[in-house]
């Protein structure tokens, strides 16, 4: 593991203050950072009783829990891939207050890339699990009165069902989508639609799982490489390192039976095959490994040897 000062984070919450790296399938994967924010704990935990989830994710007085928007950078053979798109900075004071949006020392997605000496123009691909605003919000920036792509050279890969949902006027999760998060990218001709299970790039595979949203997709690195561990970016299939029992399903999920089916499948496979999990919303743990603990699962920190 390598660490470098990126922002002054809170003790025990390394997201904003350290950088971690792993290697999987020939890809070097590095943690980035866009923001901390808060959502209602009950919504994040669904039917799980508060006396259980509050031990793992303590709630503030307003019942919200702290979450992260943690993109990742994946590099292989000179190709740079951004995985997930952050919360972004296009929020007024009211919305920043509602979501308790927080950036230590004003650190952002673009800022943590700059700390790696990477300019937005150097990103070749952006891969997103789905198109909710907390996952794609930083992909567009304001340029005067216009909204323009933040990564102007990158091919942006979105699940087809997510773009369709974003463009559906009446949708049960309409509040989770903002048209101006992706419409400027479509207008610029930068969007490629994905569907089903595909190998997008060598050693980088996508699996559409649904459940949380219609096109929810996970990203795997090194899945078919017998000489490498597999790293899995879970998106909101497994939002934090605490959501690791199949019934721990968010109230935000649009198709609960599908979520349960896919979580059961992928949690089991991750434990049995030793996947390194990549947690977008966990404010404390970027990489963990699942192990079976009787009939349940436990998340272990990935050792330094495993990280390199």
Number of C-alpha atoms within 10 A of each C-alpha: 15 12 11 10 12 22 20 16 16 12 8 10 13 20 27 28 19 19 20 20 20 22 21 26 21 18 22 17 24 21 23 31 29 29 28 23 23 19 17 15 22 19 16 23 21 17 13 17 10 17 9 10 19 17 9 12 20 15 19 13 7 9 15 20 19 21 21 28 27 28 30 26 19 24 17 16 8 8 13 20 23 23 25 27 29 29 28 22 18 14 13 8 9 9 11 14 13 11 16 18 19 17 17 16 11 11 19 26 23 20 19 20 20 12 14 12 10 14 13 18 11 16 22 18 20 24 25 25 30 30 27 24 20 23 26 26 24 23 25 24 19 12 10 7 6 9 17 21 23 18 24 18 15 22 18 23 20 24 23 17 20 25 21 12 22 23 16 13 9 9 12 10 14 15 10 15 24 17 15 15 28 27 19 19 22 14 11 12 11 19 19 14 12 20 15 13 14 13 14 13 13 13 18 21 18 24 18 21 22 25 24 24 26 21 25 26 30 24 24 24 29 22 21 15 13 9 10 14 20 23 27 24 27 21 24 26 28 28 21 25 25 17 23 21 17 19 18 19 27 23 17 17 21 16 14 18 13 17 26 18 14 18 23 15 12 19 21 19 13 19 18 12 14 16 26 27 27 28 28 30 26 24 23 19 23 28 26 22 22 24 19 14 9 7 6 10 19 17 19 14 16 18 12 12 8 14 18 13
